[in-house]
Structures are given as structure tokens and as C-alpha cells.
Amino acid sequence: MTLEQQTVFDAIASGKRGLVQGPLRVWLQSPKLADRAQALGEFCRYETRLPPRLSELAILVTGSFWGSGFEWAVHAPIAIQSGLAPEIVEDIRVGKTPNFQNKAEAAIYAYAHELHHTHRVSDETHRAAVELLSPEGVVELVGILGYYTLISMTINAFDVPLPKGVADPF
């Protein structure tokens, strides 16, 4: 690694992630991109106002949309550990609309699914999300969706392999 790459690698490794794997390793080819993207990622993953269960739900909808196996392999267990029902995780994986009991989960799913599939969000879906998450929460949700789209695109474009021993979920 160049000195610039090593500096960014060390910053990522010493942060909340602790690991430099998957798309983060790809980004090291462009240290400035890696540095800025990982900082955005740290905010999107650990610092938004959405509780982990909801942000992980948004990440899974994004990973499923992009068919990003590495993303799914990393985040599905985290989502379940954060309190998302395994049935919801499986429904998203196979492309089925989950039966949500929680209004915030339903709003996150509807917003993410609609934005990914239609490239827009209806007024009704937007209003419901703002009521449950706040205007700031919805902006942060869109940030999560955008960041994990970048992650998924990187995984797919550079054919990032699944973690050792993990079968392709898609």
C-alpha cells in the first residue's frame, strides 16, 4: 500500500468497524474516496437517529434490491441481532413483502422499497415516514439508502467475494 492508502486503512481499522473488508478494501485503490466514503458510512451505520433495527432494515432492502451477497451476508445477522424478526429478513431476501407488526418498520420498508423500485417516493409514503421518524430521520434514511447503494454497487462492480464459508443468498 502507498502511505496514503495505509493511513486510510489504519483509520478504518481503528474506528468502529475494526475491519477493512469487502468494498472498503476496493475503495483503498482511491484513498481519498475511501476516506470520505468510510466517514459517511460510519455516520450512516452508527450515528443516525434511527435505531439499529431500522437502519439495518433499510440496509437489507438495499442489499436485496442490488442482489449484493456480501452486503447481505454481513448485515442480515446484524439485523436479526438488532431485533428484526428473522421472518422479515427472509421475506426481504426472497423478494416478498413482509407482514410488519411495527409501524416504523413498515414505513422504512415502504420508503426504501418505493425509492429503489420507482426512483421516487409518493406523498403518502413520505408523510407516513416523517410522522414516525421526523424530517431529520427521513433525510438520514435516504442517506443510508444512498450510502448502501454505493456499497452494493461497489460489491457488484468489483465482484467482492462472500465471506469464507458463506453461500450466496441470492
Phi, psi and omega in degrees: 000150173286168178301318179296317178296317180296321179298314179292317177305312181297322179295318179293313183297329182270356181274198183295332180290315181078343181234149172242096185223171174055230185296333179297324177293320178299314183298337180300340175299335174236088187304323179293318175298313181303316182297312183287319181293319180293329177293317176298317180298320178298318177296310184298325183275324191241347192234003179284170179282351178284135175295155183309321180303319182281321178292322177295325175300313178299320179296317180294320178299320179292312179300320178293316179304317182273355183059041185267097186298316180299315179302313181297314183300324180282316191267337179300314178296324179295319180299314180294317178298330180278356176112002177282132183298136179304327179295323178294315179302313181294318178301316179297317181302318183269005176083020179260142177286121181293158173265097184275138173262341184256127184295322180293319177298316179298320180293318178298312181300311182300315181297309183296313182298313182297315181296316179294318188273332181245351181067017177212169174229129180294158177301319181297313180295318180296313180301316180298318180293317180297319179300320184271330189246343186086158178302318179295321178297323179290320176299317179294324175300313179297323175299317178299313181298318179292315180297315182284343167291316175301315177302310183296319178297320178296314179303313183287318183294324183256011176048052180295124183289154175294155173303148183307131177084002181258129178281151179295120182287348183244000000 
